[in-house]
């Protein structure tokens, strides 16, 4: 299955769950509203033709001048097809998304890192706490407004 076939399959079977699809620079890219995230992720994993069975990364991108401020970005791999897909979910500052650990258990630590570094909350996460910074650290170092020289405590 190639990039265009992946996009065609998503548009055919799950277009009501997406806000847009594109070829992307290196893999197909889909933008999903946060209210449809879990349903769309289950579709990606359970659809026989797509079979996206491995979550390889969860990260975020900070756009301080934009509303919503963040995109939570998921990279998922299909072992069967040898293809990757990128799923982006726009999220406002102080807002969050559902945890995808109910679909891929391997997302647990990846989501914790996004929570720690960007401050994005993952609802219904089994163990949402900081993973790199100390629990009482009040800041999120990968936000664009974090000072380059750091913060003295």
N, C-alpha and C positions, 0 to 999 in steps of 0.2 A: 504494500500500500504506500503510495507516494503522498507528498504534501497536499496536492490538490484533491486527491481521493479522500484524505482525512477531512479536509474542509467541506467537501461535498457531502460526506456522511454526516457531519455535525449539522450542516444546514438542512439536510433532509430529515434527520431524526430529532434534533434538539434545538432548532432555531428559536423556539419560544423561550429558551433558557439563556440565550446569549444576547449581548449588546452589540457584537460585531466580531467578525473573523477576518484574518489576513494571512498572507503567506509568511510574514515575518522575515527577518534577516537570515536566520539560521534554521527556523522551524515554524510550523503553523502557530498562530497566536490567536487566542480567543479572549474577549473581554466579557466577563460575567458579572451581573448584579449580585451583590452579596446575599440577597434573599433566595437566589437560585443556586448558590454555590454547591451545597451538598448534593442536591439532585443532579446537577451537571457532572460533578465529580464521580458520582455513582454510575452515571451513564457512560463516562469515559472508561471506567474500569470494567463494567459489566457487558458493554456492547461487544458481541462476538467478533465483529470485523475490526474494531479499534483495539480493544484489549490493552488499555494503558494500565499496567499492573504494578509499576514501580515509581514511587515518588522519589525524585532525586534531590530536589531542593525546594525550599520555601524561603523567600526573601521579601524585601520591600523596597520601594523607590519613593523618595521624599521629594515632593514638589511644593515647597512652602508657599508659593504665590498662587497655587491652584486650589480650587475647591471641587471635590474632596482632595485633601492634602496628599494621601498615600495611595500607592498601588501595592497590594499584596500580590506577589508573583510566585506561581507554582510551576515547577518544571517536572514533567511526568514522562516516563519512558514506557514504550511498548516493547517488551522482549520479543514477542511473537513477530512484530512487524519491523523491528529495528528502527523505530521512529520516536522522536521526541515531540512534545507539545508544550507550549507556554500558555498558562491561564492567568490573566490579570483581573484583579478585583479592586475597584476603587473604594477607598475607605476614608472617612473623615477623621480629623484629629480628635482624639478622645473617644473614638468609636471603635468598633471591632467587627470581627467576622466569626462565623462558626468554625470550630476546629474540624479539620478533615481527618482526625485520628480515627473516626468511626469508619472511614473508608480505607485509609492506609495508616496502620499503627506506627509506621516509621516516620510519620510527620511530627511525632511528639516533641523531640528535641529540636527539630528545625523550627517549629512554631515558638518554642521557648526562646530561641535565639532572636527571632523577630520581635517578640514581646520585650525582651531585654534591651536590644539595641535601638528599636524604633518606638516602643511604647504602644504598639498595636495589640489589643486584647483579642484572645481567641476564646470565645464562649464555649462552654462544655468541654474544655481541655482537661484531661485527667490529672495534670500536675503543673499548672501554670505558675511558674516562679522563675526568678532570674537564674540564668545559667552561666553567665560570664562575669557579671558585675556583682558586687555585694548587695544583699537584700535591701539595705537602707540607702543605697545610692539613688538620688532623686532624679537623675538625668538619663537621657538616652543618647549614647555617643554617636550613632550613625545618622541622627537628624541633622539636616543642613544648618540649623541654627546653633548647633553645639560648637563652642569655641575651639579653634584649631589647637590652641595652646593647652587645652584641657581646663579642668576646674580644680582649684585647690580646696580641699575640705579641711 
